[in-house]
Amino acid sequence: MHRHISPSRKLVLLLLLAVCSGAAWCEPFAYVSNEGSGSLSIIDTALDKVVGEIAVGGKPRGAAIARDGRTAYVSDSSGDRLAIVDLVAQRVAGAVALGRSPEGVGRSADGRWIAVAVEEANEVAFVDASSRKLAFSVPVRGRNPEHAVFAPDSAHVFVSAEDGRSVDVIDVAERRVVAEIPVGQRPRGIGFSPDGQRAWIAAELANEVYVVDAVRFKVLQVIKAGPRSNGIAVHPDGSRVYVSNGGAASVSVIDTATNAVVATIAVGQRPWNMALTPDGGKLYVACGRSGAVSVIDTRRQEKIADIAVGKLPWGVAIP
């Protein structure tokens, strides 16, 4: 799906992006990577409407947004590269060559590193955000890595892999894998508590979520989730974890005080990767087979909108 944006509307959007990037008083934009249409859809989270679309090319999947909100780092799995997108100018401003089939993209909290899970190379590539160059790569033990997620202190990266039953832990300073955490078959989404003490890992083929001590790298508890559980998002206050269930068109809500599922919310078809607004008030869920993003009001625990985006939305990134 390609959306034509009129010149006048595009000018307004450019001005909004330029003024609001990094401004706390502006509602954030949500950026949706559409692997089927080679684009990033831009959603105004105040209006829950698509206000622009940026051509990225290839098959964009993972995305991370710079701390100032002006740059997106997007994996192009068919182009074997990390596209660097100028969100103000709405164009690809550069690219970093990677191994074959890059997928999930993570940004360190300190803004220094961009980590990319490179599927067919079985490694995680680390790109220096300042120089925009590949700094180093770390081989991982899990086959076909999909997500590379930084712990809140930026010291470690947790890596899930499609063909595996464990999550690799990379020590960024040492540039090597220092631990493996056994989980269920096909680990997917990973999320951390705000203090970095806990991690939640979805295992898609096990239909389970693993609660992990993120300091000692040990499983503490296993929670039954919905069919084909994959995406994970953690509320900013740490009170709830959201799990997308790709086989049930739903999102499960876990209360972290009890580690119990307290709600299940219907969304679009094949819900995948998700992102919360900074205040935690809304959850945006990429629903690949629906070509849409479902919006959940997290206070009311109900879906409030379905927003049509490009083809096969893979994930959502919010600064």
C-alpha positions as CSV (number, residue, x, y, z in Angstrom):
1,M,0.0,0.0,0.0
2,H,1.4,3.4,-1.0
3,R,-0.1,6.5,0.4
4,H,0.2,9.7,-1.6
5,I,0.9,12.7,0.7
6,S,0.1,16.1,-0.8
7,P,2.9,18.7,-0.9
8,S,1.1,20.9,1.7
9,R,0.5,18.1,4.1
10,K,4.1,16.8,3.6
11,L,5.4,20.3,4.5
12,V,3.3,20.4,7.7
13,L,4.6,16.9,8.6
14,L,8.2,18.0,8.0
15,L,7.7,21.0,10.2
16,L,6.1,18.8,13.0
17,L,9.0,16.3,12.8
18,A,11.6,19.1,12.9
19,V,10.0,20.8,15.8
20,C,8.9,17.8,17.8
21,S,11.9,15.6,17.5
22,G,13.1,15.2,21.0
23,A,10.5,17.5,22.5
24,A,8.8,16.1,25.6
25,W,5.6,18.2,25.0
26,C,4.9,16.7,21.6
27,E,3.0,13.4,21.1
28,P,5.5,10.9,19.6
29,F,5.2,9.4,16.1
30,A,5.1,5.7,15.7
31,Y,7.1,4.2,12.8
32,V,5.9,1.0,11.2
33,S,8.2,-1.1,9.1
34,N,6.3,-2.7,6.2
35,E,8.3,-5.6,4.8
36,G,5.8,-6.1,1.9
37,S,5.8,-2.5,0.6
38,G,9.4,-1.5,1.4
39,S,8.4,1.5,3.5
40,L,8.0,3.1,6.9
41,S,4.5,4.3,7.8
42,I,4.4,7.3,10.1
43,I,1.5,7.3,12.7
44,D,0.6,10.4,14.7
45,T,-0.1,8.9,18.1
46,A,-2.3,11.8,19.1
47,L,-4.6,11.3,16.2
48,D,-4.0,7.6,15.5
49,K,-3.7,8.3,11.8
50,V,-1.1,7.7,9.2
51,V,0.4,11.1,8.3
52,G,3.2,10.0,6.0
53,E,5.2,7.2,4.4
54,I,8.9,7.0,3.8
55,A,10.2,4.7,1.0
56,V,13.0,2.6,2.4
57,G,13.3,-0.1,-0.3
58,G,13.9,-3.8,0.0
59,K,12.2,-5.6,2.9
60,P,12.4,-3.5,6.0
61,R,11.9,-5.3,9.3
62,G,13.5,-4.2,12.5
63,A,13.8,-0.5,13.4
64,A,15.2,1.6,16.2
65,I,14.8,5.4,16.6
66,A,17.7,7.7,17.7
67,R,17.3,9.4,21.1
68,D,16.6,12.7,19.5
69,G,13.8,11.2,17.3
70,R,15.4,12.5,14.0
71,T,16.9,9.2,12.7
72,A,15.7,5.7,12.2
73,Y,17.9,2.7,11.8
74,V,16.0,0.1,9.7
75,S,17.2,-3.4,8.7
76,D,16.6,-4.2,5.0
77,S,16.7,-8.0,5.0
78,S,16.6,-8.3,1.3
79,G,19.4,-5.7,0.8
80,D,21.7,-7.1,3.5
81,R,22.0,-3.6,5.0
82,L,21.0,-1.2,7.8
83,A,19.3,1.7,6.2
84,I,19.8,5.1,8.0
85,V,16.6,7.1,7.5
86,D,16.5,10.9,8.0
87,L,13.0,11.3,9.6
88,V,12.9,15.0,9.1
89,A,13.8,15.0,5.4
90,Q,11.9,11.7,5.0
91,R,14.5,9.9,3.0
92,V,17.2,7.3,3.3
93,A,20.4,9.2,4.1
94,G,22.9,6.3,4.2
95,A,23.4,2.6,4.7
96,V,25.7,0.2,6.4
97,A,26.5,-3.1,4.7
98,L,25.8,-6.2,6.9
99,G,25.6,-9.9,6.5
100,R,22.8,-11.8,4.9
101,S,19.2,-11.2,6.1
102,P,19.4,-8.7,9.0
103,E,16.3,-8.6,11.1
104,G,15.8,-7.2,14.6
105,V,17.4,-3.9,15.5
106,G,18.2,-2.6,19.0
107,R,19.6,0.7,20.3
108,S,21.5,1.1,23.5
109,A,20.1,3.4,26.0
110,D,23.2,5.6,26.0
111,G,22.7,6.0,22.2
112,R,26.2,4.7,21.3
113,W,25.4,1.4,19.6
114,I,22.9,0.0,17.2
115,A,22.8,-3.8,17.3
116,V,21.4,-5.9,14.5
117,A,20.6,-9.6,14.5
118,V,21.9,-10.9,11.2
119,E,20.0,-14.1,10.5
120,E,22.0,-16.1,7.9
121,A,25.4,-15.0,9.2
122,N,24.4,-16.2,12.8
123,E,25.9,-13.0,14.3
124,V,25.0,-9.7,15.8
125,A,26.4,-6.7,14.1
126,F,27.3,-3.6,16.2
127,V,27.1,-0.2,14.4
128,D,28.6,2.9,15.9
129,A,25.8,5.4,15.9
130,S,28.2,8.4,15.7
131,S,30.3,7.2,12.8
132,R,27.5,5.2,11.2
133,K,30.0,2.4,10.5
134,L,30.1,-1.3,11.4
135,A,32.4,-1.5,14.4
136,F,32.3,-5.3,15.1
137,S,30.3,-8.4,15.0
138,V,29.7,-11.2,17.5
139,P,28.9,-14.8,16.5
140,V,26.0,-16.3,18.4
141,R,25.2,-19.9,19.1
142,G,21.5,-19.7,18.3
143,R,20.8,-20.4,14.6
144,N,18.9,-17.6,12.7
145,P,19.0,-14.8,15.3
146,E,16.0,-12.6,15.1
147,H,16.1,-10.0,17.9
148,A,19.0,-8.2,19.6
149,V,17.8,-6.3,22.6
150,F,19.9,-4.2,24.9
151,A,19.5,-4.4,28.7
152,P,18.7,-1.0,30.2
153,D,22.3,-0.5,31.3
154,S,23.5,-1.1,27.7
155,A,26.1,-3.5,29.1
156,H,24.5,-6.7,27.6
157,V,22.5,-7.7,24.6
158,F,20.0,-10.6,24.7
159,V,19.7,-12.4,21.4
160,S,16.8,-14.7,20.4
161,A,17.0,-17.2,17.5
162,E,14.3,-18.9,15.4
163,D,16.1,-22.2,15.4
164,G,17.0,-22.7,19.0
165,R,15.9,-23.2,22.6
166,S,18.0,-20.6,24.3
167,V,18.9,-16.9,24.3
168,D,22.5,-15.8,23.9
169,V,23.8,-13.0,26.2
170,I,26.5,-10.8,24.7
171,D,28.8,-8.7,26.9
172,V,29.2,-5.6,24.8
173,A,32.5,-4.5,26.3
174,E,34.0,-8.0,25.9
175,R,32.4,-8.5,22.5
176,R,31.5,-12.1,23.1
177,V,28.7,-14.4,24.2
178,V,29.0,-14.9,28.0
179,A,25.9,-16.9,28.8
180,E,23.1,-19.0,27.3
181,I,19.6,-19.0,28.9
182,P,17.6,-22.1,28.1
183,V,14.0,-21.4,27.1
184,G,11.3,-23.0,25.0
185,Q,11.5,-23.7,21.3
186,R,11.9,-20.7,18.9
187,P,12.5,-17.7,21.3
188,R,11.2,-14.5,19.8
189,G,10.4,-11.2,21.6
190,I,12.5,-9.9,24.6
191,G,11.7,-7.2,27.0
192,F,13.3,-5.9,30.2
193,S,12.0,-4.4,33.5
194,P,12.9,-0.7,33.8
195,D,15.5,-1.5,36.5
196,G,17.1,-4.3,34.3
197,Q,16.6,-7.0,36.9
198,R,14.1,-9.1,35.0
199,A,13.6,-10.0,31.4
200,W,10.6,-11.6,29.7
201,I,11.2,-13.9,26.6
202,A,8.4,-15.3,24.4
203,A,8.9,-18.8,23.0
204,E,6.7,-19.0,19.9
205,L,6.5,-22.8,19.4
206,A,6.2,-23.5,23.2
207,N,3.4,-20.9,23.6
208,E,5.1,-19.7,26.7
209,V,6.8,-16.6,28.3
210,Y,9.9,-17.1,30.4
211,V,10.6,-14.8,33.3
212,V,14.4,-14.5,33.6
213,D,16.8,-13.1,36.2
214,A,18.5,-10.7,33.8
215,V,21.5,-10.3,36.1
216,R,22.2,-14.0,36.9
217,F,20.9,-15.2,33.5
218,K,18.6,-17.8,35.1
219,V,14.9,-18.7,34.4
220,L,12.7,-17.9,37.3
221,Q,9.3,-18.9,36.1
222,V,7.4,-20.0,33.0
223,I,4.0,-18.4,32.0
224,K,1.6,-20.0,29.6
225,A,0.7,-17.6,26.8
226,G,-1.4,-17.7,23.7
227,P,-0.8,-19.7,20.5
228,R,2.5,-18.6,18.8
229,S,3.5,-16.1,21.4
230,N,6.2,-13.8,19.9
231,G,6.3,-10.0,20.5
232,I,7.0,-8.6,23.9
233,A,6.5,-5.0,25.3
234,V,7.0,-3.9,28.9
235,H,5.1,-1.0,30.4
236,P,7.4,1.9,31.4
237,D,6.4,1.4,35.1
238,G,7.2,-2.3,34.9
239,S,3.8,-3.3,36.1
240,R,2.6,-5.1,33.0
241,V,4.1,-7.2,30.1
242,Y,2.3,-7.4,26.8
243,V,2.6,-10.6,24.6
244,S,1.4,-10.8,21.0
245,N,-0.1,-14.2,20.1
246,G,0.4,-14.7,16.4
247,G,-1.9,-17.7,16.2
248,A,-4.8,-16.2,18.1
249,A,-5.0,-12.6,16.9
250,S,-4.6,-11.4,20.4
251,V,-2.4,-9.7,23.0
252,S,-2.0,-11.2,26.5
253,V,-1.5,-8.9,29.5
254,I,0.8,-10.2,32.3
255,D,0.7,-8.6,35.8
256,T,4.4,-8.6,36.8
257,A,3.5,-8.7,40.5
258,T,1.9,-12.1,40.1
259,N,3.2,-13.3,36.7
260,A,-0.4,-14.1,35.8
261,V,-2.2,-13.3,32.6
262,V,-4.9,-10.8,33.6
263,A,-6.4,-9.9,30.3
264,T,-6.5,-11.0,26.6
265,I,-7.2,-8.4,24.0
266,A,-8.3,-9.1,20.4
267,V,-6.3,-7.4,17.7
268,G,-5.6,-7.9,13.9
269,Q,-4.4,-11.0,12.2
270,R,-0.8,-12.3,12.9
271,P,0.1,-9.7,15.6
272,W,3.9,-9.5,15.6
273,N,6.2,-6.8,17.1
274,M,4.9,-4.0,19.2
275,A,5.8,-0.7,20.9
276,L,4.4,1.5,23.7
277,T,4.2,5.2,23.9
278,P,6.6,6.7,26.4
279,D,3.8,7.2,29.0
280,G,2.6,3.6,28.5
281,G,-0.9,4.8,27.7
282,K,-1.1,3.1,24.2
283,L,0.3,0.0,22.7
284,Y,0.8,-0.2,18.9
285,V,0.7,-3.8,17.5
286,A,1.9,-4.6,14.0
287,C,-0.6,-7.1,12.5
288,G,1.0,-8.5,9.4
289,R,-1.9,-10.3,7.7
290,S,-4.2,-7.5,8.4
291,G,-2.0,-4.8,6.9
292,A,-2.7,-2.7,9.9
293,V,-1.6,-1.6,13.3
294,S,-4.0,-2.3,16.2
295,V,-4.0,0.3,19.0
296,I,-4.7,-0.7,22.5
297,D,-5.6,1.6,25.3
298,T,-3.6,0.1,28.1
299,R,-5.6,1.7,30.9
300,R,-8.9,0.4,29.7
301,Q,-7.2,-2.8,28.3
302,E,-9.1,-2.7,25.0
303,K,-8.5,-2.1,21.4
304,I,-9.4,1.4,20.3
305,A,-8.4,1.5,16.6
306,D,-7.1,-0.4,13.6
307,I,-4.9,1.8,11.4
308,A,-4.2,0.7,7.8
309,V,-0.5,0.9,7.0
310,G,1.6,-0.8,4.3
311,K,1.8,-4.5,3.3
312,L,3.0,-7.0,5.9
313,P,3.8,-4.7,8.8
314,W,6.6,-6.3,10.8
315,G,7.1,-4.0,13.8
316,V,6.7,-0.7,15.4
317,A,9.3,1.7,16.8
318,I,8.5,4.7,19.0
319,P,11.2,7.1,20.2
